[in-house]
């Protein structure tokens, strides 16, 4: 779970606690103006952060360790780079993501998932990237996919698939359990 999401949950919890306290004080008709302003302010921030997380999820990652050498597409127009980041200590896991950079452009994350023991990235052809992410002997954990660069992304949990930003910039979003196509 990302630190931004943890902060959002903490603020949302604090706002809810403040709202309950405010309701209790309102029933007794003892509401200080400063407390009312603080509760309303925290509530506004919590709602704003929630909207940002769900509707403007940027689907970009940074700060991970390089998993493999950058891999050029057949014509050299695109470069795919894979990264990983462990989380949760001994009981945690590893997330992996793939960024694709168009010649002269900025990297864009196109794949994000929990890592399995067999992870590989290959170009099927120009503009078609194949990501293998599987655990031999456990077909239900297979997170492998083929992506049309610039048109499709993969997000393991589907969190990014509901985002307004993702819908605006991609034709489809593949999640761990389904496929979303946009007409936009």
Long-range contacts (C-beta under 8 A, 24 or more apart in sequence): 1-87, 4-53, 5-53, 7-49, 8-46, 8-49, 8-50, 8-53, 11-42, 11-45, 11-46, 11-49, 12-46, 12-49, 12-50, 14-42, 14-46, 15-39, 15-42, 15-43, 15-45, 15-46, 16-46, 18-42, 18-43, 19-43, 54-162, 54-163, 55-162, 55-163, 55-164, 55-165, 56-163, 56-164, 56-165, 57-159, 57-160, 57-162, 57-163, 57-165, 57-166, 58-163, 58-165, 59-109, 59-112, 59-153, 59-155, 59-160, 59-163, 59-165, 59-166, 60-108, 60-109, 61-85, 61-97, 61-99, 61-109, 61-112, 64-95, 64-97, 67-96, 67-119, 68-121, 71-121, 71-122, 71-123, 72-123, 73-123, 73-126, 73-127, 73-149, 74-123, 74-125, 74-126, 75-126, 76-103, 77-102, 77-103, 77-126, 77-127, 78-102, 78-103, 78-123, 78-126, 78-127, 78-129, 78-149, 79-103, 80-121, 80-123, 80-129, 81-107, 82-119, 82-121, 84-115, 96-133, 98-129, 98-131, 100-129, 100-149, 102-149, 102-150, 109-153, 110-147, 110-149, 110-152, 110-153, 110-154, 111-145, 111-147, 111-153, 111-154, 112-154, 112-155, 112-156, 112-160, 113-143, 113-154, 113-155, 113-156, 113-176, 114-143, 114-156, 116-141, 116-142, 116-143, 143-176, 145-174, 147-174
